[in-house]
């Protein structure tokens, strides 16, 4: 079997705030293979967001090793991390984080503005990404004209546009009603079926149930790491 | 990011906050307008002053007694010095001493008033020659004529008067042939100058001109001159003629050391240079005061950019999460500040140039001052350039603040 996409060894993360040290991660070692769909679950304060930030190169661990795509994180400086975030990672956030008063198309194009991709390829990529989430007809709308579910699908299109190695989704259904949440999760699940690696953070069991594997985090440590035995019944495609 | 993308991003974020952006820009607009206006008007005023001075004639050279005035006591020295005499004038008229000279005219200035019957007026009284008036002031009497060389030789008590003097003394009565009192000495009016307004540094309307020899004997009781006006035959020969004048006078006055000269020579060029220096210093001084407004405007830019960076922390976090480097973020915010100040600078420059146009039109039409409008390209460049510098200086700190934000912290902020 090929090298795992993500390997962490004894990750620790401590924050010092007003002389009080908080241990967000205590000792996290895990492996995620290419093509996996992993949900990281845990109550608030369990360290799951911290873990996602480190895995997504938004933050650095205090101790331990993080190897992504065969390369250790320690060797990268800030500018190199920006390049990795731009080319190898797609983010989906709970609060969508679309630029207001900016068209759907421009929002989806945003990662390409920081890439070296020739401009003539931008439009086609954006069209394809938006078609993938079923929003081709919304190209020139602004986020305030969209429903919550549509906004999150725009965010998914934005995460796809650089054809990343992995998609990190941080509570993607947290701000959505259950019907919209279901559509968003089905979209993410379909991406996984198309071969993409997805790492999902959630505290909802229903949402986690879309994944193949669930990692339980508590007090900054992994307390359970199980494959989901049965495929979800309501996936029909 | 490419410049075009930066421009698109900058216009976008400024448009979303148009009112605020405009108010911030106002500081820059006012500052730049003030500087450009001061510089443009300064240049215009300078060209007017220089044109006035040059009206005397570019080939005119003035010799005055005493030392070149560098302080108040030197002026007194000039007035009291008796070093320039009739024989100096005669020597300067010799072409083997000073070649390339078309005219050598001595002059004396007389303080005092003139009277006709009960009318009294205080004009500028000069002891001069008819030729000097004709060639230097470029003016001929409208009634009567000039006094002649014979009048100068015989110290005739005759006078040519300016239009204002004529009006004050005679009102509508004919003046030529009448007898007036100049410092209680009777003079016959032989000519009246036409109304002409200010010519260069003189106003011929205010003049009473009598033969210099008459003025020396009857009005002043002196045998020396206050100045000698010399016209070079060609403007390009002025410096050479000035040197010849110095050499001649030094030889006559037996002066070996130029620092001990008892006279000084001023050319038109000297006066122009001195006046240019004065107007330039004034312009720079006023522009420096106006620059304070621009600095205040810059602080406004910094303030609003800091607010903007704080408000858009999440956006910064998002951009970084999607691959923006610190440099990308720095560029974006710096570009926004630059964009604000350059647009402000352009508007301010436009306002200042418009005001300059209006001033030139009003000056020409209403005050009949010759004020040719010239697009002050230097001032425009200065205005927009300074606005850009202010944008860079005051935009840098907020942009650095934005660039240094950690993407994770920025994404978490509410």
Interface residues (C-beta under 8 A of the other chain):
Chain A: X53 X56 X58 X59 X78 X79 X82 X83 X85 X86 X87 X91 X93 X97 X99 X100 X101 X102 X110 X111 X113 X114 X115 X158 X162
Chain B: X1 X5 X12 X16 X314 X315 X317 X318 X319 X320 X321 X322 X323 X324 X325 X326 X327 X328 X406 X407 X408 X411
